[in-house]
């Protein structure tokens, strides 16, 4: 396992230590869990943004195809 040096505001460090103690885990484990949760949340957000963009492109293409079909239905001999 690698280690990092991290500077935190006093209040955040104190709160993290206090809450870790309440959960009977080390402060380091508490911070690892917090980072894992943030990573999952960020990954899910980025995935949702990507899906929304892809959905928008598909919707635009569908609208174009629907317009072509509507044109054919209005004038089948065109």
MDAnalysis code that builds the backbone (N, CA, C; Angstrom):
import MDAnalysis as mda
import numpy as np

u = mda.Universe.empty(234, n_residues=78, atom_resindex=np.repeat(np.arange(78), 3), trajectory=True)
u.add_TopologyAttr("name", ["N", "CA", "C"] * 78)
u.add_TopologyAttr("resid", np.arange(1, 79))
u.add_TopologyAttr("resname", ["UNK", "UNK", "UNK", "UNK", "UNK", "UNK", "UNK", "UNK", "UNK", "UNK", "UNK", "UNK", "UNK", "UNK", "UNK", "UNK", "UNK", "UNK", "UNK", "UNK", "UNK", "UNK", "UNK", "UNK", "UNK", "UNK", "UNK", "UNK", "UNK", "UNK", "UNK", "UNK", "UNK", "UNK", "UNK", "UNK", "UNK", "UNK", "UNK", "UNK", "UNK", "UNK", "UNK", "UNK", "UNK", "UNK", "UNK", "UNK", "UNK", "UNK", "UNK", "UNK", "UNK", "UNK", "UNK", "UNK", "UNK", "UNK", "UNK", "UNK", "UNK", "UNK", "UNK", "UNK", "UNK", "UNK", "UNK", "UNK", "UNK", "UNK", "UNK", "UNK", "UNK", "UNK", "UNK", "UNK", "UNK", "UNK"])
u.atoms.positions = np.array([
    [0.856, -1.175, 0.000],
    [0.000, 0.000, 0.000],
    [0.898, 1.233, 0.000],
    [0.557, 2.192, -0.813],
    [1.307, 3.451, -0.889],
    [0.797, 4.411, 0.176],
    [1.607, 5.376, 0.513],
    [1.178, 6.400, 1.462],
    [1.265, 7.767, 0.795],
    [0.465, 8.696, 1.310],
    [0.483, 10.067, 0.817],
    [0.523, 11.008, 2.012],
    [1.004, 12.203, 1.767],
    [0.943, 13.261, 2.777],
    [-0.243, 14.134, 2.408],
    [-1.026, 14.493, 3.383],
    [-2.259, 15.223, 3.125],
    [-2.420, 16.324, 4.160],
    [-2.638, 17.532, 3.694],
    [-2.892, 18.641, 4.612],
    [-4.396, 18.873, 4.659],
    [-4.931, 18.913, 5.865],
    [-6.361, 19.134, 6.069],
    [-6.553, 20.294, 7.035],
    [-7.627, 21.043, 6.853],
    [-7.953, 22.063, 7.847],
    [-8.153, 21.389, 9.211],
    [-7.788, 22.091, 10.273],
    [-7.875, 21.523, 11.622],
    [-9.248, 20.941, 11.920],
    [-10.298, 21.669, 11.569],
    [-11.659, 21.215, 11.882],
    [-11.995, 19.918, 11.151],
    [-11.598, 19.810, 9.895],
    [-11.866, 18.592, 9.129],
    [-11.093, 17.408, 9.716],
    [-9.866, 17.636, 10.096],
    [-9.060, 16.585, 10.716],
    [-9.676, 16.146, 12.040],
    [-10.073, 17.104, 12.842],
    [-10.681, 16.796, 14.137],
    [-11.994, 16.028, 13.947],
    [-12.837, 16.502, 13.055],
    [-14.129, 15.853, 12.818],
    [-13.932, 14.431, 12.294],
    [-13.006, 14.258, 11.366],
    [-12.727, 12.925, 10.818],
    [-12.258, 11.977, 11.917],
    [-11.363, 12.455, 12.756],
    [-10.878, 11.631, 13.857],
    [-11.983, 11.261, 14.828],
    [-12.820, 12.237, 15.152],
    [-13.924, 12.004, 16.098],
    [-14.911, 10.988, 15.529],
    [-15.278, 11.152, 14.266],
    [-16.239, 10.236, 13.658],
    [-15.644, 8.845, 13.452],
    [-14.383, 8.777, 13.102],
    [-13.709, 7.484, 12.959],
    [-13.721, 6.734, 14.288],
    [-13.443, 7.474, 15.349],
    [-13.452, 6.860, 16.680],
    [-14.835, 6.326, 17.020],
    [-15.870, 7.083, 16.690],
    [-17.251, 6.635, 16.951],
    [-17.582, 5.358, 16.188],
    [-16.976, 5.196, 15.014],
    [-17.208, 4.001, 14.195],
    [-16.223, 2.883, 14.502],
    [-15.319, 3.139, 15.428],
    [-14.285, 2.164, 15.820],
    [-13.398, 1.760, 14.649],
    [-13.024, 2.754, 13.849],
    [-12.056, 2.527, 12.770],
    [-10.971, 3.594, 12.907],
    [-9.843, 3.321, 12.279],
    [-8.779, 4.323, 12.319],
    [-9.167, 5.517, 11.442],
    [-8.541, 6.633, 11.708],
    [-8.793, 7.819, 10.882],
    [-8.386, 7.535, 9.438],
    [-7.284, 6.801, 9.255],
    [-6.828, 6.461, 7.903],
    [-7.888, 5.632, 7.170],
    [-8.466, 4.647, 7.861],
    [-9.517, 3.826, 7.237],
    [-10.739, 4.678, 6.925],
    [-11.082, 5.554, 7.832],
    [-12.224, 6.459, 7.613],
    [-12.011, 7.285, 6.343],
    [-10.807, 7.809, 6.183],
    [-10.487, 8.623, 5.002],
    [-10.474, 7.758, 3.744],
    [-9.952, 6.525, 3.826],
    [-9.976, 5.620, 2.671],
    [-11.412, 5.351, 2.220],
    [-12.286, 5.095, 3.183],
    [-13.700, 4.840, 2.860],
    [-14.323, 6.072, 2.210],
    [-14.014, 7.242, 2.746],
    [-14.557, 8.484, 2.183],
    [-14.090, 8.672, 0.742],
    [-12.828, 8.384, 0.466],
    [-12.299, 8.520, -0.895],
    [-12.969, 7.506, -1.819],
    [-13.127, 6.256, -1.362],
    [-13.814, 5.246, -2.185],
    [-15.232, 5.703, -2.528],
    [-15.942, 6.215, -1.535],
    [-17.321, 6.675, -1.785],
    [-17.335, 7.833, -2.776],
    [-16.422, 8.757, -2.626],
    [-16.348, 9.893, -3.548],
    [-15.995, 9.413, -4.951],
    [-15.094, 8.450, -5.059],
    [-14.738, 7.897, -6.365],
    [-15.951, 7.254, -7.028],
    [-16.708, 6.467, -6.273],
    [-17.920, 5.836, -6.836],
    [-18.930, 6.894, -7.266],
    [-19.133, 7.896, -6.424],
    [-20.094, 8.955, -6.728],
    [-19.671, 9.720, -7.980],
    [-18.390, 10.054, -8.071],
    [-17.881, 10.793, -9.222],
    [-17.974, 9.944, -10.487],
    [-17.627, 8.667, -10.399],
    [-17.734, 7.772, -11.559],
    [-19.176, 7.687, -12.034],
    [-20.111, 7.553, -11.104],
    [-21.528, 7.469, -11.466],
    [-21.992, 8.770, -12.125],
    [-21.553, 9.898, -11.612],
    [-21.927, 11.188, -12.189],
    [-21.377, 11.323, -13.609],
    [-20.124, 10.971, -13.794],
    [-19.512, 11.061, -15.126],
    [-20.192, 10.109, -16.104],
    [-20.543, 8.906, -15.632],
    [-21.257, 7.942, -16.466],
    [-22.626, 8.498, -16.864],
    [-23.329, 9.090, -15.923],
    [-24.654, 9.665, -16.204],
    [-24.549, 10.810, -17.211],
    [-23.528, 11.644, -17.066],
    [-23.332, 12.738, -18.024],
    [-23.056, 12.198, -19.422],
    [-22.237, 11.151, -19.507],
    [-21.919, 10.548, -20.808],
    [-23.169, 9.924, -21.429],
    [-23.955, 9.212, -20.621],
    [-25.184, 8.614, -21.132],
    [-26.173, 9.686, -21.607],
    [-26.249, 10.793, -20.884],
    [-27.147, 11.880, -21.293],
    [-26.710, 12.458, -22.635],
    [-25.401, 12.619, -22.827],
    [-24.894, 13.142, -24.097],
    [-25.175, 12.172, -25.233],
    [-24.945, 10.888, -25.003],
    [-25.213, 9.881, -26.032],
    [-26.706, 9.829, -26.334],
    [-27.523, 9.901, -25.305],
    [-28.979, 9.901, -25.489],
    [-29.423, 11.091, -26.335],
    [-28.810, 12.240, -26.098],
    [-29.150, 13.439, -26.876],
    [-28.810, 13.228, -28.348],
    [-27.622, 12.633, -28.622],
    [-27.234, 12.382, -30.017],
    [-28.180, 11.378, -30.674],
    [-28.558, 10.325, -29.948],
    [-29.478, 9.324, -30.484],
    [-30.836, 9.972, -30.759],
    [-31.288, 10.801, -29.831],
    [-32.576, 11.484, -30.005],
    [-32.545, 12.360, -31.253],
    [-31.459, 13.098, -31.450],
    [-31.346, 13.958, -32.630],
    [-31.378, 13.131, -33.913],
    [-30.680, 12.002, -33.931],
    [-30.670, 11.124, -35.103],
    [-32.053, 10.527, -35.333],
    [-32.729, 10.138, -34.257],
    [-34.081, 9.589, -34.369],
    [-35.043, 10.619, -34.958],
    [-34.894, 11.861, -34.529],
    [-35.762, 12.926, -35.056],
    [-35.518, 13.102, -36.559],
    [-34.270, 13.014, -36.983],
    [-33.942, 13.147, -38.393],
    [-34.565, 11.999, -39.193],
    [-34.432, 10.771, -38.694],
    [-35.007, 9.604, -39.369],
    [-36.526, 9.704, -39.390],
    [-37.128, 10.109, -38.283],
    [-38.589, 10.273, -38.251],
    [-39.055, 11.295, -39.264],
    [-38.291, 12.374, -39.431],
    [-38.653, 13.395, -40.421],
    [-38.589, 12.808, -41.827],
    [-37.611, 11.958, -42.100],
    [-37.520, 11.310, -43.409],
    [-38.724, 10.404, -43.645],
    [-39.086, 9.608, -42.647],
    [-40.251, 8.736, -42.776],
    [-41.526, 9.552, -42.985],
    [-41.671, 10.626, -42.251],
    [-42.858, 11.475, -42.397],
    [-42.927, 12.035, -43.806],
    [-41.793, 12.415, -44.350],
    [-41.743, 12.941, -45.716],
    [-42.199, 11.879, -46.711],
    [-41.755, 10.658, -46.518],
    [-42.146, 9.562, -47.409],
    [-43.632, 9.268, -47.262],
    [-44.149, 9.289, -46.053],
    [-45.566, 9.018, -45.827],
    [-46.441, 10.091, -46.465],
    [-45.994, 11.343, -46.456],
    [-46.772, 12.427, -47.071],
    [-46.798, 12.296, -48.591],
    [-45.656, 11.876, -49.159],
    [-45.569, 11.768, -50.625],
    [-44.753, 10.522, -50.955],
    [-45.401, 9.352, -51.017],
    [-44.695, 8.103, -51.245],
    [-43.964, 8.044, -52.581],
    [-44.369, 8.829, -53.563],
    [-43.749, 8.783, -54.887],
    [-42.574, 9.745, -55.038],
    [-42.288, 10.497, -54.019],
    [-41.195, 11.497, -54.115],
    [-39.852, 10.858, -54.064],
])
